[in-house]
Amino acid sequence: MLLAEDELGRIELVKVGTSGEPPITPGQDVVPTGMVGYVWEIPSNGTARWGISYKAASIVPVSGRPTSGSGDA
């Protein structure tokens, strides 16, 4: 799960799928690379539920290097 903030300061929690375990720690600023969004829709009882699923080729730290996970970034 990533927190995304727009230019007006609005924050949204976004679930981004990726292959493998990204080399990041909670709270770290990251950059998803090769991210795409897929719109989906499911009809249900005469209405439709819809959303956007996100997938990234990788999620890397803003610094460009993985952390050790020990908090010494």
Backbone torsions as a table, in degrees:
resi	resn	phi	psi	omega
1	MET	NA	134.2	178.2
2	LEU	-120.0	147.2	170.8
3	LEU	-95.7	126.4	178.7
4	ALA	-113.8	133.3	179.5
5	GLU	-119.8	131.8	178.9
6	ASP	-91.9	-179.0	-175.6
7	GLU	-66.9	-15.1	177.8
8	LEU	-95.6	2.6	178.6
9	GLY	85.4	6.8	177.2
10	ARG	-76.0	137.0	-175.8
11	ILE	-115.5	138.1	177.9
12	GLU	-133.4	139.4	175.3
13	LEU	-87.4	124.5	-174.6
14	VAL	-125.6	127.2	175.8
15	LYS	-88.4	121.4	-178.8
16	VAL	-120.9	118.7	177.5
17	GLY	-82.2	150.0	176.2
18	THR	-154.5	160.9	177.3
19	SER	-84.3	135.4	178.7
20	GLY	77.4	-175.8	-179.8
21	GLU	-102.1	117.1	-179.2
22	PRO	-64.1	145.8	-178.9
23	PRO	-82.3	60.3	-176.8
24	ILE	-131.2	166.5	177.5
25	THR	-122.5	155.4	179.1
26	PRO	-56.4	137.3	178.6
27	GLY	87.9	-7.0	-177.5
28	GLN	-80.3	139.8	174.2
29	ASP	-71.5	130.7	-175.5
30	VAL	-133.0	165.9	175.4
31	VAL	-128.6	118.1	172.9
32	PRO	-79.9	131.4	179.9
33	THR	-109.2	145.5	179.5
34	GLY	62.3	35.4	-176.4
35	MET	-81.5	136.9	175.7
36	VAL	-130.9	154.6	176.8
37	GLY	-119.8	138.0	179.1
38	TYR	-117.8	122.9	176.2
39	VAL	-80.9	134.4	177.8
40	TRP	-128.1	156.1	178.6
41	GLU	-146.7	137.1	178.9
42	ILE	-127.8	116.7	175.6
43	PRO	-70.9	138.9	-178.5
44	SER	-151.8	112.3	177.1
45	ASN	52.2	46.8	176.9
46	GLY	81.9	-3.5	175.3
47	THR	-120.7	175.2	179.9
48	ALA	-128.3	133.3	170.1
49	ARG	-97.9	140.0	-180.0
50	TRP	-145.1	165.3	178.1
51	GLY	-170.6	-172.3	178.3
52	ILE	-128.3	126.9	174.5
53	SER	-100.6	135.2	-178.6
54	TYR	-112.2	143.0	176.5
55	LYS	-139.1	135.6	178.3
56	ALA	-121.1	145.0	175.9
57	ALA	-63.2	-38.2	176.4
58	SER	-159.5	161.3	174.2
59	ILE	-126.6	117.7	-175.6
60	VAL	-123.3	153.8	176.2
61	PRO	-62.4	150.4	177.3
62	VAL	-57.5	-35.1	-179.5
63	SER	-66.3	-17.4	-179.5
64	GLY	87.0	-3.1	178.0
65	ARG	-128.3	140.3	179.2
66	PRO	-65.5	153.6	174.8
67	THR	-95.4	164.2	-179.8
68	SER	-80.5	-11.6	-178.5
69	GLY	86.6	0.3	-179.0
70	SER	-96.4	5.3	177.1
71	GLY	87.0	4.6	-179.1
72	ASP	-103.6	65.3	-177.6
73	ALA	-86.2	NA	NA
